[in-house]
């Protein structure tokens, strides 16, 4: 049963990706977006670790940093810095691989404190927090995530720079969005 679950998630994600990416994008961007989703799906079930940025354990931003890093893109370490560095995307035009941001307090628009990777069709993958594990949730009306939703940001401008290489095949030129990363990443392949 445990081995079947990742296969089912992968098949659903690929189908969702193909449907959700109907808006024209370059083949290179599609490849990078698909790679981002595949790396993220490999992380489903990995547990929380304070300041974690490797498959040994993730915190919320560490998970997103790891997935993008494996695709040759460095992001800022904090949620708010990620939010500021990305390009605004109308939620109706979000594509798999874009980042969804959430507020701590739905009334205070400056309280952005959570990020997840959009999978398409109202689904996203994220590390919910301490005591949890990387999982897929839905962003549906009347859910806690919908009430806290702050917006969508894209880093697609960097996708062509990454040449769809992943960190599994060294060397890769890192593309830094904002400042320099002070986060150490594990470069061994995930199992």
N, C-alpha and C positions, 0 to 999 in steps of 0.2 A: 504494500500500500504506500509506504514512504517513497519508494522509487517511482511509482506511477504518478504521484502528485506533481513533481517537477515537470514531467513530460506533459501532463495535462495543462499546467500553467503555461508552459512554453507554447503549446499549440494554440491556446486561447490568445496569448499575447501576439503571436505571429499573425493570426487572423485579424485581431483587433488592429494591429499596426497597419496591415494592408488596407483595411477599410478606412481607418482614420487618416491615413496619409494620402487621401485622394486629391488634396490640393497640390498643384504642380510644384515639385522641388527637384533639384538636380539629383542625378543618380548617386553622386558622391555624398550629398546630404542624407539621402535615404539610407545609404550604407552605414553612415556614422550613427544615425538615429536608431537603426536596427541593432547595431552593435551595442549602443548604450542600453537598450532594452534587454538584450541578451545577457549582458554583464549584470544588470540589476536583477534579473530573474534568477541568476545563479546564487544571489545573496539571500533569497527568500529563506527564512528560517534561522538566519544567523542572529544571535542574541545581542543584547545591549551591552556596551562597554563604555564607561566614561572616557571621553576623548578618543574613542576607538575609530580608527581609519583603515582597518584591515579586516579580512575575513575571520580573524580571531574574535572580532566584536566591533560594533559600530555605535556611535552616537548618531543623532539625527543628521547633522551636516557631514559627519565623517562618511556616512553611507553614500551621499550624493558626491562628495569629493572623490571618493574611491572610484565610483562608476565613471565619472567624467575623466579622471586621471588615467584610467585603463584605456581610454579612448584618446589620449594625448592632449587633454584639455585640463588646465589647472583653474580652479575657482577660488574665490576668497574663502576663508575659514568660517566666517560667521554668517548666519542666515540673513541678517540685515545687509551685510556687504554683498552677498550673492544677489539679493533683491535689487540693490542699487546698481550693480554691474550689468544686469541683464537688460535686454531690450523688451519693452512692453509688447504683449501679444493680447489681442482681444480673445477672451475665453472661447468664443465660437470658432476661432481659427487656431486653437492650440493643436500642436502636433506631438506625437509620441516622442519622448525625450526632452520636451520642454519642462521647466520646473514650475510647480504649483507652490504658492506661499500662503501661509495661514497666520492668523492673529492669535495672540494669547487671550486678548480681551476683544470680543466682537465690536465693542463700542469705541475702543481706542485704536484708531487706524495706524498709530505709530508702534504698536506692540507686536510686530512681525517676529515670530519666534519658531516657526516650523516650516520645513520644506519637504516636498515629495516629487518624484518623477512621474510625469503624466504618461500613461500607457495608451490612452484613447478610450473612447466609449465610456466616459465617466469613471474610469479606473485610474488609480495611481498607486505607486509602490513607495514605501517609506519606512523609516524606523520610528515608530510612535513614541518611544521614550523608555525610561528606566523600567526594568523588569519585563520588557517586551522583546520582540524580535522583528526582523524585516518582514513586512507582509504587504499584501495588496488590499486596498480598501476602495470604496466607492465614494464619489463626491455627488451625493444625491440630495435633492431638496429635503429640508427638515432633518438632515443629519448633523452631527456635531461638526463635521468637516465643512459642510456647506455653510453653516452659520459663521465659521471662522475664516472662510476663504478671503484672501487678500488680493490675489491676482496671479497672472501667468507671465513668466519671463522666458525668453529664449536666448540662447548663446549660439545660434545657427551661423552667425558670422565667422565663428571659429571652426565650424565643421569642415570647411574646405581646407583650412590650414592644417588640420590633423591628418589629412590624406587617408582617412579611414583606417589608420594603423591603430593597433591597440598596444598596451603596455606588455602584452604577452610576447610580442615580437620586437625586441630591442634592435637597434636604437630607434627611438621616437623623439621627434622634436616636441617639446612641451609648448603649449600655447597658454599663456597666462592672461586671464581676464582682468585681474585687478591686483596690483602689487605682486609680491612674491610669496610663494607658499612656504610656510614653516612647518608643514605637515609631512611626516615621514610615511611612505607607503611601502607595503610589502610588494615585491616585484615577482614573486613566485606565482605560478598559475594556481587558480583555485581548484579544489577538488569537489 
